[in-house]
Every structure is written in structure tokens, then in C-alpha cells.
Amino acid sequence: MRLGLNLGYWGAGNDADNLELAKEADRLGYSVVWAAEAYGSDAPTVLSWVAAQTERIDVGSAIFQIPARTPAMAAMTAATLDTLSGGRFRMGLGVSGPQVSEGWHGVRFDKPLARTREYVDIVRLALTRQKVRYEGKHYTLPLPDGPGKALQLTVHPVREYIPIYLAAVGPKNLELTGEIADGWLAVFFSPEHSADSIASVKAGREKIGKTMDGFDVVPTAPLIVGDDWKACADPVRAYAALYVGGMGSRQQNFYNNLACRMGFEAEAAEVQEKYLARDYQGAMAALPVEFLDATSLLGPKERIADKMKALAAAGVTTLSVSPMLQDLEQGIAALRTAAEALDLAGVGS
């Protein structure tokens, strides 16, 4: 198992500190640094900035939103980032959610699995630098009966093959991820509750005659180092409440559904009820510490090492940490502690 760093959304905190965290992760030998996007900062700009100021660490999108770009534009961006970074780009894709897709991008959130399959097909085709011709139910290139012509990507990526990751939560999307992607970007991943999710990914791999060998399982885990692990859970509450309670509607929230499948159905309902009523403090308080502990890295180095052993045993191959600290010095210390914990756990690669 290797380590990664997830910077989350740019502009959500001290961005200068985030850059220093990326530089420290590079010095420590972390595998990859990820940047996210929703309806604020965009991931490609952030990754370009980080790549320009690091040397060895890969830069990855977690994620590029599928409704935000045509597949050809996504391929252009991937090729450009791979070139600028010297072959260090990893492409994470995801459908986002109905509120952002339809409310921000003006793209209907229908048939997300079929759209994702076609989208990845076109991205891969474009990155091979062949002329792009595609006839699908959702995408047709070139458009028929018009002046469009099949075009070829003019940028030469550094690598022949840029790995594609999918962000997936539900069983069908997880199976699709195993079938068409090189890795899975997971959220709220718990070793104790991961068997069904891993089984869905494996089913997708089996569809194409492959095993999990070479497939990258990449959860992001909040990281808080301290002597009292229960106290360490408190800084995670705002992040978890946003996703479980507010990232979606009452009828459609993928993360709330995930918490329910993990056995926290009543608690997830209470978090959502309070969050949607704008009782944010109540929503944070309603999160059970057991859920936060199951999906985070909390406590002293030895406890974090034990959790890393469990994650590796569950099938995690790259563990991306997200230090939930405002102080740069504490954040850097947390990254160093995570590296030491991985050595202590004896599951590093």
C-alpha cells in the first residue's frame, strides 16, 4: 500500500499551506496528490500549479466532473497535464450529483452509468491519438449531417497510457468501475464494511477476464493525529456532515445511502434532517463517533498503523490522507506521522 494526499477543494482553506503540504508529501515519497472540484475551484488549474512546484509525486483529479466537460475536452486536459507534469497525471472522473449536474452545469442527470461508459470510451480513444469517431446513445462524434469532421488530438502525452479512475459509491457504479477503469476513488471507506464494495469491483473485473491485480483501490481518509482518538474525531464532523447530510437532496444522496448500508441508517437520517434544516451544529453532533472512526485515521501513530494494516488487508492499494488541520506545522507533522505509521504497519510498497 502507498500513501497519497488529498487536498480537497482549493479555496476552502489556506491554499498556500496546501501547496506546502503537497511539497512535503513529495519529499516524503507519497505516491500522488489529488485535487477536487464541485462548483468552486476547478481541478486542472490547481493540478498544474502543484505539478509545477513538485518533482516526483503524481498529480490526480479527484475528480473531473463528467457533466462539466465534453469527453474530448477531458482528453485534451489530461494530455496537457501529462505533458506539463512530465508524465505524472492520473485522471479521476465522476458524474457528480444531480444538484450540481443540473443546477450548475445544466446537464440532465440521466443514465449516469451509460454516459460514463461512453465518456470513458471517447476519452481513451482520443488519448490514443486516433481520429475520433464514435456512435453511442449519448455521444456521437462527429455530429451527423453537419460540417463536423473526425479530428485527432494534436498533443502528445508523455505516456502511452494515462490511468483513469472512477469515483463510485453504489454497487452498479462500482461494478462499472472494475470493468472500465484502472482504479477506484472511494470515500467513507471502512475496512469493516468494505467487502460488498470490493466484491462489486471484482465482479466488473471478472467481466473483462481480469483480477484485482494492478487495479488501484484509493480511498481518502481524514487524518487527525493526537493522543485521544475520540477528540480527534471532532474536526472531521463538519466534512462528514456536509456529505452525509447535505451533499444531495433528501431523496438522492449517495453518501447518506452509503452510511445506511454501513449500518448507520437512523443516525444518517437524523444528520440529513438536521443539515437540510440548516441546523449544522446539530447535524455534526448527530454523527456517531463509530462512523467517524471507521472511515478516518484518528489517534496516535500506533493506532493509525493498526488501521493501515486493516485497510491494506481489505484491499486498499493507495491510501490518500486528508489532514483536517488549519495549522501548517500540524499538517506537515501529520503527513510525517502517516509515513511513519505505514512503516510501522509493515504494509508499505
C-alpha positions, 0 to 999 in steps of 0.5 A: 500500500502507498500513501497519497494526499488529498487536498480537497477543494482549493479555496476552502482553506489556506491554499498556500499551506496546501501547496506546502503540504503537497511539497512535503508529501513529495519529499516524503515519497507519497505516491500522488496528490489529488485535487477536487472540484464541485462548483468552486475551484476547478481541478486542472488549474490547481493540478498544474500549479502543484505539478509545477512546484513538485518533482516526483509525486503524481498529480490526480483529479479527484475528480473531473466532473463528467457533466462539466466537460465534453469527453474530448475536452477531458482528453485534451486536459489530461494530455496537457497535464501529462505533458506539463507534469512530465508524465505524472497525471492520473485522471479521476472522473465522476458524474457528480450529483444531480444538484450540481449536474443540473443546477450548475452545469445544466446537464440532465442527470440521466443514465449516469452509468451509460454516459460514463461508459461512453465518456470513458470510451471517447476519452481513451480513444482520443488519448490514443491519438486516433481520429475520433469517431464514435456512435453511442446513445449519448455521444456521437462524434462527429455530429451527423449531417453537419460540417463536423469532421473526425479530428485527432488530438494534436498533443502528445502525452508523455505516456502511452497510457494515462490511468483513469479512475472512477469515483463510485459509491453504489454497487452498479457504479462500482461494478462499472468501475472494475470493468472500465477503469484502472482504479477506484476513488472511494470515500467513507471507506471502512475496512469493516464494511468494505467487502460488498464494495470490493466484491462489486469491483471484482465482479466488473473485473471478472467481466473483462477476464481480469483480477484485482491485480494492478487495479488501484483501490484509493480511498481518502481518509481524514487524518487527525493525529493526537493522543485521544482518538475520540477528540480527534474525531471532532474536526472531521464532523463538519466534512462528514456532515456536509456529505452525509447530510447535505451533499444531495437532496433528501431523496438522492444522496449517495453518501447518506445511502452509503452510511445506511448500508454501513449500518448507520441508517437512523443516525444518517437520517437524523444528520440529513434532517438536521443539515437540510434544516440548516441546523449544522451544529446539530447535524455534526453532533448527530454523527456517531463517533463509530462512523467517524472512526471507521472511515478516518485515521484518528489517534496516535501513530500506533493506532493509525498503523493498526488501521493501515494494516486493516485497510491494506488487508481489505484491499486498499492499494493507495491510501490518500490522507486528508489532514483536517488541520488549519495549522501548517506545522500540524499538517506537515507533522501529520503527513510525517506521522502517516509515513511513519505509521505505514512503516510501522504497519509493515504494509508499505510498497 
